[in-house]
């Protein structure tokens, strides 16, 4: 979905604003990724002991 949005912006933006497209693409990728990392670190914490036990059991 975001690919189509960026492609649309590429078609709509004038040539002298093409530098902004890099920042928009970075924002569409980085902002959701940072939000996911923050949410996962807050609500999905794991005990370090449990990780080692699962790896050794496999």
N, C-alpha and C positions, 0 to 999 in steps of 0.2 A: 504494500500500500504506500509506504513512504517513498519507494522507488518511483511510483507514478507521480507523486506529489513533486518530487525533485525534478523529474522529467518535465512536468508542466511548468515549473518555475524556470527551468532552463529555456523553454520555448517562449515564455512571457517576458522575462527580464530583458531589458535592452543590453546591447553588447558591452557598454561601458560599466554595467553593474554586474558583470560576470564574476568579479572577485567576491561579491557577496554570496554567491552560490556556494562557494567552499565553506563559508561559515554556517550557512543554512544546513548543508549536508552534515557537517560536524555536529551541529545542534540536534538534528533529528536522530543522530546515532548516539551521541554522548549523553544527552539529558535523560532519555529513558534508561540507558545502561547504568548511570549513576543512581537513579531512583531505585532500580531493582537491587543494586548492591546495598544501598542503605536499608531498604526494607528487609532484605534477607539477613543482613547482619543484626538487625534488631529483633526479628521474630523467629529466626531459624538458627539459633546458636546450638552448637553441639559440644559435648564434652570431648576433650582431646583423648581421654582414656577409651571412650567408645569407638573412636575411629581406628585406633590401633588394634582393638580386639576384633573388629570386623575384618580388617585386612589380614590378620593372622589366621582367622578362621577360614578364609577362602583359600 
